[in-house]
Amino acid sequence: MTNTPFLVEKFGMGLPYERYLQTGNEERQRRWKQVYDAVHLTDAQKSLVGGFVRQMKILIFSGIWCGDCVQQCPLIHRIAEANPEKIDLRFAERAKESELVPELRINAGSRVPVVVFLSEDNEWCATAGDRTIHRYRALAHARLGPMCPTGIVAPEKEELDATLADWLNDVERVQLMLRLTPRLRQKYQD
């Protein structure tokens, strides 16, 4: 990622989950809450996230209006809330950002959600989005065509759980990257 100052600025201006939800109207808030209420980390998943030792920042370029964001961002929030001491999650509304910087565009488009992972000292670690593999499989199976899902109805529980696991794998991957990097191992003498 060559535009680290942009990411640091957007992270600093980013909103925590609850404040971000308040930017949406009542119906949009209901849709996000519906998905959030439908999914929970297992005890094993909570234990995994609770064992994270490195600070990490997660910045999500999102759309409070976006069906894919409705169906995925609450899952990432569930992961982050399992260890708020180590995971700092923020949201930036893409509509307010207009076009994403070229490094964040996916398949030549300003799609959302785009999830950016940063280290505690703002080093770029990874970018993920706009959908996980399970989300893409579900969309392909349902043959939704070119229209974005509306988020009016939450996905089936099985799909939510699989998508949650996909996002957890991404978060764990970055945590392990941070845990094993020589730069941070030297800093923390571990």
CORTATA-V51453 format. One record per pair of residues at least 6 apart in sequence whose ideal C-beta (glycine too) atoms are under 8 Angstrom apart, sorted by the first residue. I is the first residue (numbers start at 0). J is the second residue. If there is no record, write none. Layout:
I&J  I&J
//
This chain:
0&6  0&102  0&115  0&123  0&126  1&102  2&100  2&102  3&121  3&122  3&123  5&100  6&58  6&115  6&117  6&121  6&123  7&117  7&121  9&58  9&60  9&91  9&96  10&56  10&58  10&89  10&117  10&121  12&91  13&58  13&89  13&90  13&91  14&22  14&89  14&90  14&91  15&88  15&89  15&90  16&72  16&76  16&79  16&88  16&90  19&61  19&63  19&90  19&92  20&27  20&28  20&31  20&32  20&63  21&28  22&63  22&92  23&31  23&63  23&64  27&63  27&64  27&69  30&69  30&150  30&151  30&153  31&63  31&69  31&72  31&73  31&150  32&73  33&153  34&69  34&70  34&73  34&74  34&150  34&153  34&154  34&159  35&73  35&76  35&77  37&153  37&156  37&159  38&73  38&74  38&77  38&156  38&159  38&160  38&163  39&77  40&48  40&77  40&78  40&81  40&163  40&167  44&78  44&81  44&163  44&164  44&167  45&81  47&167  47&171  48&78  48&81  48&82  48&86  48&167  48&170  48&171  49&81  49&82  51&82  51&85  51&86  51&174  52&85  52&178  52&189  53&85  53&118  53&119  53&174  53&177  53&178  53&183  54&85  54&87  54&118  54&119  54&177  55&85  55&86  55&87  55&116  55&117  55&118  55&119  55&124  55&170  55&173  55&174  55&177  56&87  56&89  56&116  56&117  56&118  56&119  56&121  57&75  57&79  57&86  57&87  57&88  57&89  57&114  57&115  57&116  57&117  57&170  58&89  58&90  58&91  58&114  58&115  58&117  59&68  59&72  59&75  59&88  59&89  59&90  59&91  59&112  59&113  59&114  59&115  60&91  60&93  60&96  60&99  60&103  60&111  60&112  60&113  60&115  60&128  61&68  61&72  61&90  61&91  61&92  61&93  61&111  61&112  62&68  62&92  62&93  62&94  62&111  62&112  63&92  64&94  65&93  65&111  65&112  65&147  65&150  66&147  66&148  66&149  66&150  67&111  67&112  67&129  67&130  67&134  67&147  67&148  67&150  68&111  68&112  68&150  69&148  69&150  70&134  70&148  70&150  70&153  70&154  70&159  70&162  71&112  71&130  71&131  71&134  71&162  71&166  72&90  72&112  74&159  74&162  74&163  74&166  75&88  75&114  75&166  75&170  76&88  77&163  78&86  78&163  78&166  78&167  78&170  79&86  79&87  79&88  85&174  86&170  93&99  93&109  93&111  93&113  98&109  99&109  99&113  102&126  103&109  103&113  103&115  103&126  104&110  105&113  105&128  105&129  110&128  110&129  111&128  111&129  112&128  112&129  113&126  113&127  113&128  113&129  114&126  114&127  114&128  114&166  114&169  115&123  115&125  115&126  116&123  116&124  116&125  116&126  116&127  116&169  116&170  116&173  117&123  117&124  118&124  118&177  118&180  118&183  119&177  119&183  124&173  124&176  124&177  125&169  125&172  125&173  125&176  127&166  127&169  130&138  131&162  131&165  131&166  131&169  132&165  133&158  133&161  133&162  133&164  133&165  134&158  134&162  134&165  137&154  137&155  137&158  137&162  138&148  153&159  154&162  177&183  178&184
//
